[in-house]
């Protein structure tokens, strides 16, 4: 761009300057207007995922009490439920997994397998009597609390609600939670 | 010809353009240290060419991504080579980027008036990393799926907008079709388009300011064409050779591994993947995160990397003085050494972790098995390849056994997956259950009360053990031969695939054995065999070890056909079916696995 020159004898008359300005302004405005519709439509679709909500947590039948050892050792179960993936609906498909255990006192406890640090699938380590995340080494006690304060997970494993139905069926309220935060917030 | 070119030049002016492009002066002559920029451009072109070809065969979608990549890798002519070149060239670009950056920094080519070009270069570097990250997911295998889950979860910790940001990148609240379509649009459209624009700008700015030469000049001045171009092509050839070598290295050395790039097992959110790691050039970031306790994660994941990148943008300003330049070089050196150290730490820790090594072995095995099942006559169903592994006895059997059976039983001394079982053994070892060898051990007085059979159970001093100890010990050689036939007869009931030919060959002996079983050897005094026996007190031998027998046994061991009336809730075997501990499919998978009944490619198909 050339710096603005001082008005001199060659400069167009004010009337002509105005017309020039009007032409430029109109070109920019019309040119810009032609882009509005495609840009807006594109942006709307691009932002559409923001409108999509995660399904609310739901109770899923996981197993029976008899399948859980009485000594507090957790067992891993897939969560089989219906799943919506954009245009597909699948009635019964794995949507996640839980560790389920029966404490020595007989209480049931369920944890989402996803590490609250970054979402990896945590392993149960019998020799450590707890959980260990294979990615960044977060460690958890059997009851899901953080085992090592210096390990990377900001909170303990996410505990899930349990209901026992028909005396022995274990139903777990399956839900995912945002990783990386100290507070446990359901994915929405 | 000359006249034709003259005509073309008159219409287009191409000579002036090519002259402009090629006759760039290089004071001090062409040098090897100037080749890196050209090798990067070359790699980008390779990626575009191979990328377009891959695009023609790739289908983003939860049920088609892995499947189409499998098809490219294992079915299409040259597919493995195409994927291999694309994958290894991407990896080579990351190394070449570092070399290019080092050369630019050491030679001072980032300083005024070339700041803008340095910044363009930094953005290009990030675009290459973004292309790597997006490309890693596209095969939708376990490796890419879990690595991407980590990467996108890290986005979620950005304050305020994290959750929305994550949703935009992932294409919704969960991973699926739209994660793939979005990553693919970025990988094949948006990012490469931005790369082209910035590469053009990068080269244009480079030419505008001219090359920053390394002094002192040792040779006389020359031009880009042909002196430097020759060196550049040689360097590109070296890159190509390295890439091709990496594609076929397993073949050359005879080691286990794929031709070209790896393809893991199909992504499955319910299937743990303890071998989850990012690509090797992101390992330093991965390792870095391990040092930050929970509340500090944002420092390791976002703030510190952000500050480093910001400082990189300031380098031209810092480098205006000689001291500043030295500081910059020290900083760059520190960053490279630091990243190298972190990478090495990550690899060292993994190498020393038996759990991780086993996870890698299992990941390779699942990957291999998934491809094998995909090649089977049934092929991949429309619901996708993840269901193949879920319904495969060879894959699921060991896991189900470890989870449900190994707290009492063993399989070849371990828990089915090769790990030792933590619980004490209180039931038999089921490797080769109902086979001739297994039954021979059961009927061997020296072994029948070993932990392998009844030794660890409440039947340790039961009727069967007593019978074997008392009678078999006293057998004459003739009777031993008879017992051998009985073993054949009982084992034939299982109809094991591994004994198919032996059963056919020994049909006469089996018939004899069946008669002895009812007669001289006297099994039917306790067991029922081939006809109903109200007074039987021991497990049914009709169909012993067959699929149906095993499923019924696992479902309901206290059934009158097996161990009626002996069940003790605390110690006895759970009724896995009747108590709804396992569904019918799982019991079927365990039975098939114990019986060695799974799909195996015919020897001809594997060639």
Interface residues (C-beta under 8 A of the other chain):
Chain A: X46 X47 X49 X50 X52 X53 X54 X63 X64 X66 X67 X69 X75 X76 X78 X79 X85 X86 X87 X88 X90 X94 X95 X96 X97 X113 X117 X118 X119 X120 X121 X123 X125 X126 X127 X132 X134 X135 X136 X137 X146 X149 X150 X151 X152 X153 X154 X155 X168 X169 X176 X178 X179 X180 X181 X182 X187 X188
Chain B: X62 X63 X146 X149 X150 X153 X154 X156 X157 X162 X163 X164 X167 X168 X170 X171 X172 X173 X174 X176 X177 X178 X268 X269 X270 X271 X272 X273 X274 X275 X276 X277 X286 X289 X290 X292 X293 X294 X295 X297 X298 X301 X355 X356 X359 X383 X390 X403 X404 X407 X422 X574 X579 X580 X581 X582
